[in-house]
Structure formats: structure tokens, C-alpha cells
Amino acid sequence: MSEERKSSLRTIEVTLGGRRYSVKTSLDEKTTERVIEMLKEAFSHTPHRISREERLLLTSLHLAYNMASLEKRLQKALKEAEGQTRISDE
């Protein structure tokens, strides 16, 4: 990690499933808040009857699935936009 990146890191506290985690981040305050909000929202939809570790895993899988779905949609939109650009260029 570069020295510049190290110096921009700050430590934040995230509480999830009754446990507090210290995390280093270089994200700005607004982005950090949004990411934590999304994380907590996804975590809140996991079953309470399973262990915290399983809930964290399900949360990770859910967020990864969302990212993969968005990636697919963005790729499709990009291909469509590129096709429209070619048609209008002709």
C-alpha cells in the first residue's frame, strides 16, 4: 500500500449483529455512511435464528449477487448504447 493511501485511511466502528468491528477505510464520510447503510439493510433481512457468522456470510452473498446483477445490467445497457451510437453515426 502506498504511503499516500495509508495516510488517507481512517478507522471507523461498525456494529453488526451485536458485535462492533473496527475497520480502516479511505472512503469519504458520505460514501462510508451509504455503504454501512446498505450493509445493515442486507444484514437485517437474514434469519435471526442462524449464527452471526452465517448471517454475515448470507449478507456477503446477497451483496455479491446484487453486484453481479448490476454488472450484467450495466453491460447490457452499454451494448445497447454502443449499438445506438453506431446506428446514429451511419
C-alpha positions in Angstrom: 0.0 0.0 0.0 1.4 3.4 -0.9 2.2 5.9 1.8 -0.3 8.4 0.4 -3.1 5.8 0.7 -2.0 4.8 4.2 -2.2 8.4 5.3 -5.8 8.8 4.0 -7.0 5.8 6.0 -9.2 6.4 9.0 -10.7 3.9 11.4 -14.4 3.6 11.8 -16.6 1.5 14.1 -19.3 -0.7 12.5 -21.8 -2.6 14.7 -23.4 -5.5 13.1 -25.3 -8.3 14.7 -24.5 -7.0 18.2 -20.7 -7.0 17.6 -18.5 -4.0 17.0 -15.9 -4.1 14.2 -13.1 -1.6 13.7 -12.5 -1.1 10.0 -9.9 1.1 8.2 -11.2 2.9 5.2 -10.2 5.6 2.7 -13.8 6.3 1.7 -15.3 9.7 2.3 -17.9 10.2 5.0 -20.9 10.2 2.7 -19.8 7.0 0.9 -19.0 5.3 4.1 -22.4 6.1 5.5 -24.1 4.7 2.4 -22.1 1.5 2.3 -22.8 0.8 6.0 -26.5 1.6 5.5 -26.6 -0.9 2.6 -24.7 -3.5 4.7 -27.0 -3.1 7.7 -30.1 -3.3 5.4 -28.9 -6.5 3.8 -27.9 -8.0 7.2 -31.4 -7.1 8.7 -33.0 -9.4 6.1 -31.1 -12.5 7.2 -32.8 -15.0 9.6 -32.1 -14.3 13.2 -32.3 -18.0 14.1 -28.9 -18.7 12.5 -25.5 -17.8 13.8 -24.0 -14.4 13.3 -21.3 -15.9 11.1 -23.9 -17.5 8.9 -25.8 -14.2 8.7 -22.6 -12.4 7.7 -22.0 -15.0 5.0 -25.5 -14.7 3.7 -25.2 -10.9 3.7 -21.9 -11.1 1.7 -23.5 -13.5 -0.8 -26.6 -11.2 -1.1 -24.4 -8.1 -1.8 -22.2 -10.0 -4.2 -25.3 -11.3 -6.1 -26.6 -7.7 -6.3 -23.2 -6.5 -7.7 -23.2 -9.3 -10.3 -26.8 -8.5 -11.3 -25.9 -4.8 -11.6 -22.8 -5.6 -13.6 -24.9 -7.7 -16.0 -27.5 -4.9 -16.4 -24.8 -2.3 -17.0 -23.1 -4.4 -19.6 -26.4 -4.9 -21.4 -27.1 -1.1 -21.3 -23.6 -0.4 -22.6 -24.0 -2.7 -25.5 -27.4 -1.2 -26.3 -25.9 2.3 -26.1 -23.0 1.4 -28.3 -25.4 -0.1 -30.8 -27.5 3.1 -30.9 -24.3 5.2 -31.3 -23.3 3.1 -34.3 -26.7 3.5 -35.9 -26.7 7.3 -35.4 -23.2 7.5 -36.8 -24.2 5.9 -40.1 
